[in-house]
């Protein structure tokens, strides 16, 4: 049986598989395509050594620390995106384009010299050959208590694998559309999956290679926008390598998936004509490389094709997509689940890191529980074991607190309340967690003989307080993300996008509730110490009288 099965061979899946393999865990990576990389796709030019990126092209080191770190770790050379601040704008098919100065489009953007696929190639090189299973299409997944059963279509045959943990690093909409879950996921999670736009899934991209960068010689940056009704390529950019003999322009098509299918035979000519209209006849008959992601069944869902022209990209995913299911056995991953940089490569790395940490934490808790069960019974180990159990309980309360928030928010909306919706709901949810924590704490075993009291504070109180820092911040982060992705709150601007001032008020409320809990927990521990002191006093009195 596998310890971890990772479904989806994009950046998230490959990075996670690499990390788990390095930890010595029995992991396997399954990919529906015959290649790894997902939406990363780099192709070689026949006329030069240029490599064209038909999927993700850029990363931004100033705002994407995970990508910056990974590129540095792998030793990949990167180059700045060429952008001198000039842009050509064509808004009338019968006129020449207007040149606009001082409008940098790609500030801070960098590309990998030689194509983004190098990232995947180097990551995959760390994996043993038998770890990756290509051409495996997940059809169903079932919870069997202590493990999960996965069923794949592998060519003409159906195959099954068993794993203790499963990571679904696949766009949520594809999962919701194509994979059968037994038992089914809750409706709130399925709705979040349906609402998660698969970034760039319905787009098409073209890279056209040339023997020289004629636009640069003419004093143009290569940046252009075409906004008239007959536009074929809506946005164009310089896609040259660092060598001027490896020249290219890249662009995103303005046509919808349906129109691209209708014009498919004539698209190369239409693309060529538009580039010539922008940059001149020297760019006629370039070598075109084209990818329509809307035709990719393992990237684009039916919802992505129909809603592609109306949705606005959100760089933070609904926290329902970061829930752990089936008693810690099932995790949703991929860039569309990220709490930061959703849809981008940074988001894929963030999702991989999140799941990696969760799996490590679960493993540590299991080992800690086993150690506690085999403890020697001395005072230090008894108290340490109880604190470990309490910390594990607190760490597991994120979902409960967030559920409490959602239920209270929906109740307020149903009652047509309009003010301080988020503030009231999150505070009540957090206070409920604190109340439950006191009950849990009261039921734990502590060796009161080694508890000391100084200036009215128990020696155990700091350890009781410590786990709540991460919990409170993660719940607040989930609330912010949920509100931004909630249709129900779209009519409440102040709640839909929480202002900095409003968030600070909420944080002060939470901090006050945490202080009240801390005082109550300290009183509980002091009461235990008081019992000890009275017992000692009684022992002394007995000794004196005897």
C-alpha positions as CSV (number, residue, x, y, z in Angstrom):
1,X,0.0,0.0,0.0
2,X,1.2,3.5,-0.8
3,X,1.7,6.0,1.9
4,X,0.7,8.8,-0.4
5,X,-0.8,8.9,-3.9
6,X,-0.6,12.2,-5.8
7,X,-2.9,12.7,-8.7
8,X,-1.8,15.3,-11.2
9,X,1.7,15.8,-12.6
10,X,1.7,19.6,-12.8
11,X,4.1,21.7,-10.7
12,X,2.2,21.1,-7.5
13,X,2.2,17.3,-7.9
14,X,5.8,17.0,-9.0
15,X,7.1,19.2,-6.2
16,X,5.1,17.3,-3.6
17,X,6.2,13.9,-5.0
18,X,9.8,15.0,-4.9
19,X,9.6,16.2,-1.3
20,X,7.8,13.0,-0.1
21,X,10.3,10.8,-1.9
22,X,13.2,12.7,-0.2
23,X,11.5,12.0,3.1
24,X,11.6,8.3,2.4
25,X,7.8,8.0,2.2
26,X,6.2,5.5,-0.2
27,X,4.7,7.9,-2.7
28,X,3.5,7.6,-6.3
29,X,2.6,10.2,-8.9
30,X,-0.3,9.7,-11.4
31,X,-0.8,11.8,-14.5
32,X,-3.5,11.5,-17.1
33,X,-1.3,12.9,-19.9
34,X,1.7,11.1,-21.4
35,X,4.0,13.8,-20.0
36,X,4.5,15.7,-16.7
37,X,4.1,19.4,-16.4
38,X,0.3,20.1,-16.7
39,X,-0.1,23.5,-18.2
40,X,3.6,24.0,-18.5
41,X,4.4,23.3,-22.2
42,X,7.6,24.3,-24.0
43,X,8.3,23.5,-27.6
44,X,11.4,23.8,-29.7
45,X,11.6,26.0,-32.8
46,X,12.6,24.2,-36.0
47,X,14.4,27.2,-37.4
48,X,16.5,28.1,-34.4
49,X,17.3,26.9,-30.9
50,X,14.5,29.0,-29.4
51,X,12.2,27.3,-27.0
52,X,8.6,28.6,-27.0
53,X,6.5,28.6,-23.8
54,X,2.9,27.8,-24.8
55,X,1.8,27.7,-21.2
56,X,3.1,29.7,-18.2
57,X,5.9,32.1,-19.2
58,X,6.7,34.5,-16.4
59,X,7.4,34.6,-12.7
60,X,7.9,37.7,-10.5
61,X,10.7,37.3,-8.0
62,X,9.7,40.4,-6.1
63,X,6.2,39.0,-5.2
64,X,6.7,35.3,-5.7
65,X,9.2,34.0,-3.1
66,X,8.5,30.3,-3.6
67,X,9.2,30.5,-7.3
68,X,12.3,32.7,-6.8
69,X,13.6,30.2,-4.3
70,X,12.9,27.1,-6.5
71,X,14.5,28.7,-9.5
72,X,17.6,29.5,-7.5
73,X,17.7,26.0,-5.9
74,X,17.6,24.4,-9.3
75,X,20.2,26.8,-10.7
76,X,18.1,27.8,-13.7
77,X,19.2,30.9,-15.6
78,X,16.5,33.5,-15.9
79,X,16.2,36.6,-18.1
80,X,14.1,39.8,-17.7
81,X,11.0,40.2,-19.9
82,X,12.0,42.7,-22.5
83,X,9.8,45.8,-22.0
84,X,11.0,49.3,-22.7
85,X,7.7,50.9,-21.8
86,X,6.4,51.4,-25.3
87,X,3.1,49.8,-26.5
88,X,1.3,49.6,-29.8
89,X,-2.5,49.9,-29.6
90,X,-4.7,49.0,-32.5
91,X,-8.4,49.8,-31.9
92,X,-9.5,50.2,-35.6
93,X,-8.8,47.5,-38.2
94,X,-8.6,50.1,-40.9
95,X,-6.0,52.3,-39.3
96,X,-2.3,51.9,-38.2
97,X,-1.6,51.2,-34.6
98,X,-1.0,54.1,-32.1
99,X,2.3,54.1,-30.2
100,X,2.0,54.8,-26.5
101,X,5.1,55.6,-24.4
102,X,5.7,55.1,-20.7
103,X,3.5,52.1,-20.2
104,X,5.5,49.2,-19.0
105,X,3.4,46.0,-19.0
106,X,5.7,43.4,-17.5
107,X,7.4,45.2,-14.7
108,X,9.5,42.8,-12.6
109,X,8.6,39.8,-14.8
110,X,11.3,37.2,-15.6
111,X,11.4,34.1,-17.8
112,X,13.5,31.0,-17.8
113,X,16.1,31.0,-20.5
114,X,15.4,27.9,-22.5
115,X,11.7,27.5,-21.4
116,X,9.7,26.9,-18.3
117,X,9.6,23.1,-19.0
118,X,13.1,22.9,-17.6
119,X,11.6,23.5,-14.1
120,X,9.6,20.3,-14.4
121,X,12.4,18.3,-16.1
122,X,14.8,19.0,-13.2
123,X,12.2,18.3,-10.5
124,X,11.2,15.1,-12.2
125,X,14.9,14.1,-12.5
126,X,14.9,13.6,-8.7
127,X,12.1,11.0,-8.9
128,X,12.9,7.3,-9.4
129,X,11.4,5.9,-12.7
130,X,8.8,3.7,-11.0
131,X,7.3,6.6,-9.0
132,X,5.5,8.3,-11.9
133,X,2.6,6.6,-13.7
134,X,1.7,8.4,-17.0
135,X,-1.5,7.9,-19.0
136,X,-3.5,7.1,-15.8
137,X,-6.9,8.9,-15.8
138,X,-8.6,8.9,-12.4
139,X,-12.2,7.9,-12.6
140,X,-13.2,7.2,-9.0
141,X,-12.0,7.4,-5.4
142,X,-13.4,5.7,-2.3
143,X,-12.9,5.9,1.4
144,X,-12.3,2.5,3.0
145,X,-11.7,3.5,6.6
146,X,-7.9,3.1,7.1
147,X,-7.1,3.7,3.4
148,X,-8.4,5.1,0.1
149,X,-9.0,3.1,-3.1
150,X,-8.3,4.8,-6.4
151,X,-9.5,3.6,-9.8
152,X,-7.8,4.7,-13.0
153,X,-8.3,4.2,-16.7
154,X,-4.9,3.2,-18.1
155,X,-5.4,2.7,-21.8
156,X,-8.0,0.0,-22.3
157,X,-7.7,-1.4,-18.8
158,X,-8.9,-0.3,-15.4
159,X,-6.4,-0.4,-12.5
160,X,-6.7,0.1,-8.8
161,X,-4.3,1.4,-6.2
162,X,-4.6,1.8,-2.4
163,X,-3.1,4.6,-0.4
164,X,-3.2,5.9,3.2
165,X,-3.3,9.5,1.9
166,X,-4.4,11.0,-1.4
167,X,-3.6,14.4,-2.9
168,X,-5.7,15.5,-5.8
169,X,-3.5,18.1,-7.5
170,X,-6.0,18.6,-10.4
171,X,-8.1,21.6,-11.2
172,X,-11.2,21.4,-8.9
173,X,-13.7,21.9,-11.7
174,X,-12.3,18.8,-13.5
175,X,-12.5,16.8,-10.3
176,X,-16.1,17.8,-9.8
177,X,-17.0,17.1,-13.4
178,X,-15.2,13.8,-14.0
179,X,-14.3,11.9,-10.7
180,X,-16.8,9.9,-8.6
181,X,-16.3,10.2,-4.8
182,X,-17.5,7.5,-2.5
183,X,-18.8,8.8,-0.2
184,X,-19.6,12.1,-2.0
185,X,-18.1,15.3,-0.8
186,X,-20.3,17.8,1.0
187,X,-22.2,20.3,-1.2
188,X,-20.3,23.3,0.1
189,X,-17.1,21.8,-1.1
190,X,-18.6,20.8,-4.4
191,X,-19.9,24.3,-5.0
192,X,-16.4,25.7,-4.2
193,X,-15.0,23.3,-6.7
194,X,-17.5,24.4,-9.4
195,X,-16.7,28.0,-8.7
196,X,-12.9,27.7,-8.9
197,X,-12.0,29.1,-12.3
198,X,-9.2,27.1,-13.9
199,X,-6.7,29.8,-14.7
200,X,-6.1,30.3,-18.5
201,X,-7.9,27.0,-19.2
202,X,-10.0,28.3,-22.0
203,X,-7.3,30.5,-23.5
204,X,-5.2,29.9,-26.6
205,X,-1.6,31.1,-27.0
206,X,0.7,31.5,-30.0
207,X,4.4,32.0,-30.2
208,X,5.8,33.0,-33.6
209,X,9.6,32.6,-34.2
210,X,11.7,34.7,-36.6
211,X,15.3,34.9,-37.7
212,X,15.7,38.4,-36.2
213,X,13.9,40.7,-33.8
214,X,12.7,43.1,-36.5
215,X,10.4,45.0,-34.1
216,X,13.4,45.8,-31.8
217,X,15.4,47.1,-34.8
218,X,12.4,49.4,-35.6
219,X,12.4,50.7,-32.0
220,X,9.4,48.7,-30.7
221,X,9.2,46.7,-27.5
222,X,7.1,44.0,-29.0
223,X,4.2,44.9,-26.7
224,X,0.9,45.4,-28.4
225,X,-2.9,45.3,-27.7
226,X,-5.6,44.9,-30.3
227,X,-9.0,45.9,-29.0
228,X,-11.3,46.2,-32.1
229,X,-14.1,43.8,-32.8
230,X,-12.1,41.8,-35.4
231,X,-9.1,41.2,-33.1
232,X,-7.5,37.8,-33.5
233,X,-4.6,38.1,-31.0
234,X,-5.6,40.5,-28.2
235,X,-2.2,40.8,-26.5
236,X,1.3,40.5,-27.9
237,X,4.7,40.5,-26.2
238,X,8.4,40.0,-27.0
239,X,9.3,36.3,-26.6
240,X,13.0,36.5,-27.6
241,X,15.6,34.4,-25.8
242,X,18.8,36.1,-24.6
243,X,20.4,35.5,-28.0
244,X,19.1,38.0,-30.7
245,X,19.1,35.1,-33.2
246,X,16.5,33.4,-31.2
247,X,13.7,35.9,-31.8
248,X,9.9,35.5,-31.3
249,X,6.7,37.2,-30.5
250,X,4.1,35.6,-28.2
251,X,0.4,36.4,-27.9
252,X,-2.9,35.5,-26.4
253,X,-5.9,35.0,-28.8
254,X,-8.8,37.3,-28.5
255,X,-11.2,34.8,-30.1
256,X,-13.5,32.7,-27.9
257,X,-13.1,28.9,-27.9
258,X,-16.0,28.6,-30.2
259,X,-14.7,31.1,-32.8
260,X,-11.3,29.5,-32.6
261,X,-12.8,26.2,-33.6
262,X,-14.8,27.8,-36.4
263,X,-11.7,29.6,-37.9
264,X,-9.2,26.8,-37.1
265,X,-8.1,26.2,-40.7
266,X,-7.6,29.9,-41.3
267,X,-6.1,30.9,-38.0
268,X,-2.5,30.8,-39.0
269,X,-3.1,33.3,-41.8
270,X,-5.3,35.6,-39.6
271,X,-2.5,35.6,-37.0
272,X,0.1,36.3,-39.5
273,X,-1.9,39.2,-41.1
274,X,-2.5,40.9,-37.7
275,X,1.2,40.8,-36.7
276,X,2.2,42.2,-40.1
277,X,-0.4,45.0,-39.6
278,X,1.2,45.8,-36.2
279,X,4.9,45.5,-36.9
280,X,5.3,45.5,-40.7
281,X,5.8,43.1,-43.6
282,X,9.2,41.9,-42.4
283,X,7.3,39.7,-39.9
284,X,5.3,37.9,-42.6
285,X,5.5,34.0,-42.6
286,X,7.0,33.4,-39.1
287,X,7.2,30.0,-37.7
288,X,4.0,29.6,-35.6
289,X,3.6,27.4,-32.5
290,X,0.0,27.3,-31.3
291,X,-1.8,25.8,-28.3
292,X,-5.5,25.9,-27.6
293,X,-6.0,25.0,-24.0
294,X,-9.7,24.9,-24.3
295,X,-9.3,21.6,-26.3
296,X,-7.3,20.0,-23.5
297,X,-9.6,17.6,-21.6
298,X,-7.2,17.4,-18.7
299,X,-7.0,21.2,-18.3
300,X,-10.3,22.8,-19.4
301,X,-13.7,21.8,-17.9
302,X,-17.1,22.5,-19.5
303,X,-17.6,25.3,-17.0
304,X,-14.3,26.9,-18.0
305,X,-15.3,26.9,-21.6
306,X,-18.7,28.5,-21.0
307,X,-17.7,31.1,-18.4
308,X,-14.2,32.0,-19.7
309,X,-15.2,35.4,-21.0
310,X,-17.1,36.6,-17.9
311,X,-15.0,35.6,-14.9
312,X,-12.5,37.8,-13.2
313,X,-9.4,36.0,-11.9
314,X,-9.0,35.8,-8.1
315,X,-5.5,35.2,-6.8
316,X,-6.8,33.6,-3.6
317,X,-8.9,30.5,-3.5
318,X,-12.0,29.7,-1.5
319,X,-10.8,28.1,1.8
320,X,-13.3,25.2,1.3
321,X,-10.8,23.9,-1.2
322,X,-8.1,23.7,1.5
323,X,-10.2,21.4,3.7
324,X,-8.9,18.0,4.6
325,X,-11.5,15.2,4.0
326,X,-12.1,11.6,5.0
327,X,-10.5,11.9,8.5
328,X,-7.2,13.2,7.2
329,X,-6.8,11.0,4.2
330,X,-7.9,13.2,1.3
331,X,-6.3,16.6,0.3
332,X,-7.2,19.0,-2.5
333,X,-4.2,20.5,-4.2
334,X,-3.1,22.3,-7.3
335,X,-2.7,26.0,-8.0
336,X,-6.5,26.7,-7.9
337,X,-6.6,25.8,-4.2
338,X,-3.8,28.2,-3.1
339,X,-4.2,30.8,-0.4
340,X,-1.8,33.0,-2.3
341,X,-1.0,33.2,-6.0
342,X,-3.9,31.0,-7.0
343,X,-3.7,30.1,-10.7
344,X,0.0,30.9,-11.0
345,X,3.0,28.8,-10.6
346,X,3.5,30.4,-7.2
347,X,0.1,29.1,-6.2
348,X,1.0,25.6,-7.2
349,X,4.1,25.7,-5.0
350,X,2.1,27.2,-2.1
351,X,-0.4,24.4,-2.4
352,X,2.4,21.8,-2.4
353,X,4.0,23.3,0.6
354,X,0.7,23.5,2.5
355,X,0.0,19.8,1.9
356,X,3.6,18.8,2.6
357,X,3.4,20.5,6.0
358,X,0.0,18.9,6.8
359,X,1.3,15.4,6.0
360,X,4.4,16.1,8.1
361,X,2.3,17.3,11.0
362,X,0.0,14.3,10.9
363,X,3.0,12.0,10.8
364,X,4.6,13.8,13.8
365,X,1.3,13.6,15.7
366,X,1.0,9.9,15.1
367,X,4.5,9.3,16.2
368,X,3.9,11.6,19.3
369,X,0.8,9.7,20.2
370,X,2.7,6.4,19.9
371,X,5.5,7.8,22.1
372,X,3.0,9.0,24.7
373,X,1.4,5.6,24.8
374,X,4.8,4.1,25.5
375,X,5.9,6.8,27.9
376,X,7.6,6.0,31.2
377,X,5.0,7.7,33.3
378,X,7.3,10.3,35.0
379,X,5.9,13.8,35.7
380,X,7.7,15.4,32.8
381,X,6.4,12.9,30.2
382,X,2.9,13.0,31.6
383,X,2.6,16.8,31.3
384,X,4.5,16.8,27.9
385,X,2.1,14.2,26.5
386,X,-1.0,16.2,27.7
387,X,0.4,19.4,26.2
388,X,1.1,17.5,22.9
389,X,-2.5,16.2,22.8
390,X,-3.8,19.7,23.6
391,X,-1.7,21.2,20.8
392,X,-2.9,18.6,18.4
393,X,-6.5,19.3,19.3
394,X,-6.0,23.0,18.8
395,X,-4.3,22.5,15.4
396,X,-7.4,20.5,14.3
397,X,-9.9,23.2,15.2
398,X,-9.4,25.3,12.1
399,X,-12.1,23.6,10.1
400,X,-14.5,23.7,13.1
401,X,-13.9,27.4,13.6
402,X,-14.3,28.2,9.9
403,X,-17.5,26.1,9.8
404,X,-18.8,27.9,12.8
405,X,-18.1,31.2,11.0
406,X,-19.9,30.1,7.8
407,X,-23.0,28.9,9.7
408,X,-23.3,32.1,11.7
409,X,-22.7,34.2,8.6
410,X,-25.5,32.4,6.7
411,X,-27.8,32.7,9.7
412,X,-27.2,36.4,9.8
413,X,-27.8,36.8,6.1
414,X,-31.0,34.8,6.4
415,X,-32.2,37.1,9.2
416,X,-31.4,40.0,6.8
417,X,-28.8,41.5,9.1
418,X,-26.5,44.0,7.3
419,X,-24.0,45.3,9.7
420,X,-20.7,43.8,11.1
421,X,-21.6,40.4,9.6
422,X,-18.0,39.2,9.6
423,X,-17.0,40.7,12.9
424,X,-19.8,39.0,14.8
425,X,-19.6,35.7,13.1
426,X,-15.9,35.1,13.4
427,X,-15.8,36.3,17.1
428,X,-18.6,33.9,18.1
429,X,-16.9,31.1,16.2
430,X,-13.6,31.7,17.9
431,X,-15.2,32.1,21.3
432,X,-16.8,28.7,20.9
433,X,-13.4,27.1,20.2
434,X,-12.0,28.7,23.3
435,X,-15.0,27.4,25.4
436,X,-14.4,23.9,24.0
437,X,-10.6,24.2,24.7
438,X,-11.3,24.8,28.4
439,X,-13.3,21.6,28.5
440,X,-10.6,19.7,26.8
441,X,-8.0,21.2,29.1
442,X,-9.9,20.3,32.2
443,X,-10.1,16.6,31.0
444,X,-6.4,16.2,30.5
445,X,-4.1,14.5,33.0
446,X,-1.4,16.7,34.5
447,X,1.1,15.9,37.2
448,X,0.4,18.8,39.6
449,X,3.5,18.1,41.7
450,X,5.7,19.7,39.0
451,X,3.5,22.7,38.2
452,X,5.0,25.9,39.6
453,X,3.3,29.2,40.1
454,X,5.0,32.5,39.8
455,X,3.3,35.9,40.1
456,X,-0.1,34.2,39.7
457,X,0.8,32.4,36.5
458,X,1.0,28.6,36.1
459,X,4.2,27.3,34.5
460,X,2.0,25.5,32.0
461,X,0.1,28.5,30.8
462,X,2.5,29.7,28.1
463,X,2.4,26.2,26.5
464,X,-1.4,26.3,26.6
465,X,-1.5,29.7,24.8
466,X,1.1,28.9,22.2
467,X,-0.9,26.8,19.7
468,X,-3.6,29.4,19.3
469,X,-1.4,31.9,17.4
470,X,-1.4,29.9,14.2
471,X,-5.0,28.9,14.6
472,X,-6.4,32.4,14.9
473,X,-4.4,33.7,12.0
474,X,-5.3,30.8,9.7
475,X,-9.0,31.2,10.6
476,X,-8.9,34.9,9.8
477,X,-7.1,34.2,6.5
478,X,-9.7,31.7,5.6
479,X,-12.5,34.2,6.4
480,X,-10.9,36.9,4.2
481,X,-10.5,34.4,1.3
482,X,-14.0,33.1,1.8
483,X,-15.6,36.5,1.8
484,X,-13.7,37.5,-1.4
485,X,-15.0,34.4,-3.2
486,X,-18.6,34.4,-1.8
487,X,-21.4,35.3,-4.1
488,X,-23.7,35.8,-1.1
489,X,-21.5,38.7,0.2
490,X,-21.1,40.4,-3.2
491,X,-23.9,42.8,-2.3
492,X,-22.1,43.8,0.9
493,X,-18.9,45.5,-0.3
494,X,-17.5,46.1,3.2
495,X,-17.8,42.4,4.0
496,X,-16.9,41.1,0.5
497,X,-13.5,42.8,0.6
498,X,-12.5,43.5,4.2
499,X,-10.7,46.8,4.6
500,X,-7.5,47.0,6.6
501,X,-9.3,49.0,9.3
502,X,-12.1,46.4,9.6
503,X,-9.6,43.5,9.8
504,X,-7.7,45.3,12.6
505,X,-11.0,45.7,14.5
506,X,-11.6,41.9,14.1
507,X,-8.1,41.1,15.2
508,X,-8.5,43.2,18.4
509,X,-11.8,41.3,19.1
510,X,-10.0,38.0,18.7
511,X,-7.1,39.1,20.8
512,X,-9.4,40.1,23.6
513,X,-11.2,36.7,23.4
514,X,-7.8,35.0,23.5
515,X,-6.8,36.9,26.6
516,X,-10.1,35.9,28.4
517,X,-9.4,32.3,27.5
518,X,-5.8,32.6,28.7
519,X,-7.0,33.9,32.0
520,X,-9.6,31.2,32.4
521,X,-7.0,28.5,31.4
522,X,-4.6,29.9,34.0
523,X,-7.3,29.8,36.7
524,X,-8.0,26.2,35.8
525,X,-4.3,25.3,36.2
526,X,-4.0,27.3,39.4
527,X,-6.9,25.4,40.8
528,X,-5.1,22.2,40.1
529,X,-2.0,23.6,41.9
530,X,-4.2,24.8,44.7
531,X,-5.4,21.3,45.2
532,X,-1.8,20.1,45.4
533,X,-0.9,22.9,48.0
534,X,-3.9,22.0,50.2
535,X,-2.9,18.4,50.1
536,X,0.7,19.2,51.0
537,X,-0.5,21.4,53.8
538,X,-2.8,18.7,55.1
539,X,0.2,16.3,55.0
540,X,2.3,18.7,57.1
541,X,-0.5,19.2,59.6
542,X,-0.8,15.4,60.0
543,X,2.9,15.1,60.6
544,X,2.9,17.8,63.2
545,X,0.0,16.3,65.1
546,X,1.5,12.9,65.1
